[in-house]
């Protein structure tokens, strides 16, 4: 994704799918650079050579999680202001870039720096593994302990689990295993229905109660806005069900601060009929009915 998503018509060979068949969801992830690594962009020998040659702009340039070209592709709009690739989305509200506060600090910084200088300067690929024997033996889980102290990150993954590998948090592994099938269902709903994106805070005073407001417009075709309020920070689940009680879309599943929120639901992929949207947070469950009329 750093080197750009290639449009299908630029492949140079034929495939049996189009750009509109692609499904992509990026969210619940931390992507950041620590200070020692950012400093190395200017301190390494290759970087110093760039400075001497008056090309300092090439140094302090950490790679983005997603390139600007890819973001433009994913967020493409048609002439009517509608999203072109509805099943390709990035949930920026669950993409984090703050320091995780690793409990065990990296002890192989020198090896990492050699790897970077080799790749930048000569293309040499130097093994930077924390424990090389474990890498060669394809040991799993790997011996690195990347557990962290950042409280927000510890509930920022789907279902309120910690971001990253739960081998770093073995006491939560059993709870994750118990709900993993439901999690995969949610992920597939996100890929098929383009969510959860578009949840935005609504300015105003902090609410005193949990509320789930009637959507507007209702009936709708194909989009409608749902607003809700949560008086306490915590895990929030906003889902859509059909009249048989089957989940057809997950609009949000994650941690939210207390406040008021709105989300746009796009039902382009659904057939006309009566549906229900449900808000769950803590011990509270609220449900409303709405009608899709095409």
C-alpha positions as CSV (number, residue, x, y, z in Angstrom):
1,X,0.0,0.0,0.0
2,X,3.0,2.3,0.3
3,X,3.9,1.7,-3.3
4,X,0.4,2.4,-4.5
5,X,-2.6,0.3,-5.3
6,X,-2.5,-0.6,-9.0
7,X,-5.8,-0.1,-11.0
8,X,-6.9,-3.3,-12.7
9,X,-6.7,-1.7,-16.2
10,X,-3.0,-1.0,-15.6
11,X,-2.0,-4.7,-14.9
12,X,-1.0,-5.5,-18.5
13,X,-2.9,-8.8,-18.3
14,X,-6.5,-9.9,-18.0
15,X,-8.2,-10.8,-14.7
16,X,-11.8,-11.9,-14.1
17,X,-12.6,-9.1,-11.6
18,X,-12.7,-5.3,-11.6
19,X,-11.7,-2.5,-9.2
20,X,-15.2,-2.5,-7.9
21,X,-14.9,-6.1,-6.8
22,X,-12.0,-5.2,-4.4
23,X,-12.7,-5.2,-0.7
24,X,-10.4,-3.4,1.7
25,X,-10.8,-2.3,5.3
26,X,-8.0,-0.8,7.3
27,X,-8.5,0.0,11.0
28,X,-7.8,-0.9,14.6
29,X,-4.1,-0.4,14.1
30,X,-1.1,1.6,15.5
31,X,1.5,3.0,13.1
32,X,4.1,5.1,14.7
33,X,7.9,5.9,14.8
34,X,9.8,6.2,18.0
35,X,12.1,9.2,18.6
36,X,15.3,7.3,18.3
37,X,14.3,6.0,14.9
38,X,13.2,9.4,13.6
39,X,16.5,10.9,14.8
40,X,18.4,8.3,12.9
41,X,17.0,9.6,9.6
42,X,19.5,12.5,10.1
43,X,22.3,10.8,12.0
44,X,23.2,7.8,9.8
45,X,26.3,7.9,7.5
46,X,24.1,7.7,4.4
47,X,22.0,10.6,5.8
48,X,25.0,12.7,6.5
49,X,26.2,12.2,2.9
50,X,22.8,13.4,1.7
51,X,23.2,16.5,3.8
52,X,26.6,17.2,2.4
53,X,25.2,16.8,-1.1
54,X,22.4,19.2,-0.2
55,X,19.6,16.7,-0.3
56,X,18.4,16.8,3.3
57,X,14.8,16.3,2.2
58,X,15.5,12.7,1.6
59,X,16.4,12.0,5.2
60,X,13.6,12.9,7.6
61,X,10.9,11.2,5.6
62,X,9.4,8.2,7.4
63,X,7.1,6.1,5.2
64,X,3.4,6.7,5.6
65,X,1.1,3.9,6.5
66,X,-0.8,4.5,3.3
67,X,0.6,6.6,0.4
68,X,-1.2,9.7,-0.7
69,X,-2.0,8.1,-4.1
70,X,-3.6,5.1,-2.4
71,X,-5.7,7.4,-0.1
72,X,-6.9,9.3,-3.2
73,X,-7.7,6.0,-4.9
74,X,-9.7,4.6,-1.9
75,X,-11.5,7.9,-1.4
76,X,-12.3,8.5,-5.1
77,X,-15.6,10.4,-5.7
78,X,-17.8,10.5,-8.8
79,X,-19.2,13.6,-10.3
80,X,-22.1,13.5,-7.9
81,X,-19.9,13.4,-4.9
82,X,-20.5,9.8,-4.1
83,X,-17.8,7.3,-3.1
84,X,-16.7,5.2,-6.1
85,X,-15.2,2.2,-4.3
86,X,-17.7,1.7,-1.5
87,X,-16.1,-1.4,-0.2
88,X,-12.6,0.1,0.2
89,X,-12.3,2.1,3.4
90,X,-9.9,3.3,6.1
91,X,-11.4,4.0,9.5
92,X,-9.0,6.8,10.5
93,X,-10.7,7.0,14.0
94,X,-9.1,3.7,14.8
95,X,-5.7,4.3,13.3
96,X,-3.4,5.5,16.1
97,X,0.1,7.1,16.0
98,X,0.9,7.8,19.7
99,X,3.7,6.2,21.7
100,X,2.6,2.8,23.0
101,X,5.1,2.8,25.9
102,X,6.6,-0.6,25.4
103,X,7.1,-2.5,28.7
104,X,10.3,-4.1,27.3
105,X,12.3,-1.5,25.3
106,X,13.9,-2.6,22.1
107,X,17.4,-4.0,22.7
108,X,18.4,-4.4,19.1
109,X,18.5,-0.8,18.0
110,X,22.0,-1.1,16.6
111,X,20.9,-4.0,14.3
112,X,17.9,-2.1,13.2
113,X,20.0,0.9,12.3
114,X,22.4,-1.3,10.3
115,X,19.5,-2.8,8.4
116,X,18.1,0.7,7.6
117,X,21.5,2.0,6.5
118,X,22.1,-1.0,4.3
119,X,18.7,-0.8,2.6
120,X,19.0,3.0,2.1
121,X,22.7,3.2,1.1
122,X,23.6,0.0,-0.8
123,X,20.5,-2.1,-0.9
124,X,22.1,-4.6,1.4
125,X,19.6,-6.7,3.4
126,X,20.9,-7.2,6.9
127,X,19.1,-9.5,9.3
128,X,17.7,-7.3,12.1
129,X,15.7,-10.1,13.9
130,X,15.4,-9.8,17.7
131,X,16.3,-13.4,18.0
132,X,17.7,-14.8,14.7
133,X,17.4,-18.5,15.7
134,X,13.6,-18.1,16.3
135,X,13.2,-16.5,12.9
136,X,15.1,-19.2,11.1
137,X,13.2,-22.0,12.9
138,X,9.9,-20.1,12.2
139,X,9.1,-20.3,15.9
140,X,5.6,-19.1,16.8
141,X,4.8,-17.1,18.8
142,X,8.0,-15.1,18.2
143,X,9.9,-14.3,21.4
144,X,9.5,-10.6,21.2
145,X,7.4,-9.1,23.9
146,X,5.7,-5.9,22.6
147,X,3.2,-5.5,25.4
148,X,2.7,-1.8,26.2
149,X,1.4,0.6,28.9
150,X,-0.8,2.8,26.6
151,X,-4.2,2.3,28.3
152,X,-6.2,3.4,25.2
153,X,-4.4,0.8,23.0
154,X,-5.3,-1.9,25.5
155,X,-8.9,-1.8,24.4
156,X,-8.6,-0.4,20.9
157,X,-8.9,-3.6,18.9
158,X,-12.2,-5.1,17.9
159,X,-14.2,-6.4,20.8
160,X,-12.3,-4.2,23.2
161,X,-9.1,-6.4,23.1
162,X,-5.6,-5.0,23.0
163,X,-4.1,-4.0,19.6
164,X,-1.5,-6.4,18.3
165,X,-0.6,-10.0,19.1
166,X,-2.6,-11.4,22.0
167,X,0.4,-13.7,22.8
168,X,1.6,-10.5,24.5
169,X,-1.6,-10.6,26.6
170,X,-2.1,-14.3,27.2
171,X,-4.7,-13.7,30.0
172,X,-7.1,-12.4,27.3
173,X,-6.5,-15.1,24.7
174,X,-9.3,-17.4,25.9
175,X,-11.8,-14.5,25.8
176,X,-10.8,-13.7,22.3
177,X,-11.0,-17.3,21.2
178,X,-14.6,-17.5,22.5
179,X,-15.7,-14.7,20.2
180,X,-13.5,-15.0,17.2
181,X,-16.2,-16.5,14.9
182,X,-18.4,-13.4,15.6
183,X,-15.4,-11.2,14.9
184,X,-14.9,-12.8,11.5
185,X,-18.5,-12.3,10.8
186,X,-18.1,-8.6,11.6
187,X,-15.0,-8.3,9.4
188,X,-16.8,-9.9,6.5
189,X,-19.8,-7.6,7.0
190,X,-17.4,-4.6,6.9
191,X,-15.8,-5.8,3.7
192,X,-19.1,-6.5,2.0
193,X,-20.9,-3.4,3.2
194,X,-18.2,-0.8,3.4
195,X,-18.2,-0.2,7.2
196,X,-17.5,0.9,9.8
197,X,-16.6,4.4,8.5
198,X,-18.1,7.8,8.7
199,X,-18.7,7.9,12.5
200,X,-18.1,11.5,13.5
201,X,-18.4,13.3,16.9
202,X,-21.2,15.9,17.1
203,X,-20.3,19.0,19.1
204,X,-22.3,19.7,22.2
205,X,-22.6,19.1,26.0
206,X,-21.9,15.6,27.4
207,X,-25.0,13.5,27.4
208,X,-26.5,12.3,30.6
209,X,-28.2,9.2,29.1
210,X,-27.7,6.6,26.4
211,X,-29.8,7.5,23.4
212,X,-30.4,6.1,19.9
213,X,-32.3,8.6,17.8
214,X,-34.6,7.8,14.8
215,X,-32.6,7.8,11.6
216,X,-33.2,10.6,9.0
217,X,-34.6,10.3,6.4
218,X,-36.8,7.4,7.0
219,X,-37.8,5.7,4.8
220,X,-34.5,6.1,2.9
221,X,-32.8,5.2,-0.3
222,X,-29.9,4.3,-0.2
223,X,-28.3,6.4,2.6
224,X,-29.5,7.6,6.0
225,X,-28.0,9.2,9.1
226,X,-28.1,7.6,12.5
227,X,-27.2,9.6,15.6
228,X,-26.6,8.4,19.2
229,X,-25.2,9.5,22.5
230,X,-23.1,7.6,25.2
231,X,-22.7,9.2,28.6
232,X,-19.7,7.0,29.6
233,X,-16.6,6.1,27.6
234,X,-16.4,2.4,26.7
235,X,-17.0,-0.2,24.0
236,X,-19.7,0.7,21.5
237,X,-21.3,-1.6,19.0
238,X,-23.7,-0.2,16.3
239,X,-25.1,-2.9,14.0
240,X,-27.9,-3.4,11.5
241,X,-30.1,-6.4,11.3
242,X,-32.7,-7.6,8.8
243,X,-36.3,-8.7,9.8
244,X,-35.0,-12.2,10.4
245,X,-32.6,-11.0,13.1
246,X,-29.5,-11.6,10.9
247,X,-26.7,-9.0,11.1
248,X,-26.3,-7.3,7.7
249,X,-23.9,-4.5,8.6
250,X,-21.6,-3.4,11.4
251,X,-21.4,0.4,11.5
252,X,-19.0,0.7,14.5
253,X,-17.3,-1.7,16.9
254,X,-14.7,-0.2,19.2
255,X,-13.9,2.1,22.0
256,X,-15.5,5.6,22.1
257,X,-15.2,8.6,24.5
258,X,-18.4,9.8,26.1
259,X,-20.2,12.1,23.7
260,X,-22.6,12.5,20.7
261,X,-22.0,10.7,17.4
262,X,-23.4,10.4,13.9
263,X,-22.9,7.9,11.2
264,X,-24.1,7.6,7.6
265,X,-25.4,4.1,6.6
266,X,-25.2,3.2,3.0
267,X,-27.6,0.3,2.1
268,X,-26.9,0.2,-1.6
269,X,-26.1,-3.5,-1.4
270,X,-29.4,-4.4,0.4
271,X,-32.9,-5.0,-0.9
272,X,-35.9,-3.0,0.1
273,X,-37.5,-3.9,3.4
274,X,-37.7,-3.3,7.1
275,X,-34.4,-3.3,9.1
276,X,-33.4,-2.7,12.6
277,X,-30.3,-0.8,14.0
278,X,-29.0,-1.5,17.4
279,X,-26.7,0.3,19.8
280,X,-24.9,-1.7,22.5
281,X,-22.6,-0.2,25.2
282,X,-22.0,-1.5,28.7
283,X,-25.2,-3.1,29.8
284,X,-27.4,-0.9,27.6
285,X,-29.0,-2.1,24.4
286,X,-31.2,0.2,22.3
287,X,-33.0,-0.7,19.0
288,X,-34.8,1.3,16.4
289,X,-36.6,0.3,13.2
290,X,-36.1,1.8,9.8
291,X,-37.3,1.2,6.2
292,X,-35.2,0.9,3.0
293,X,-37.4,1.8,0.0
294,X,-35.8,1.5,-3.4
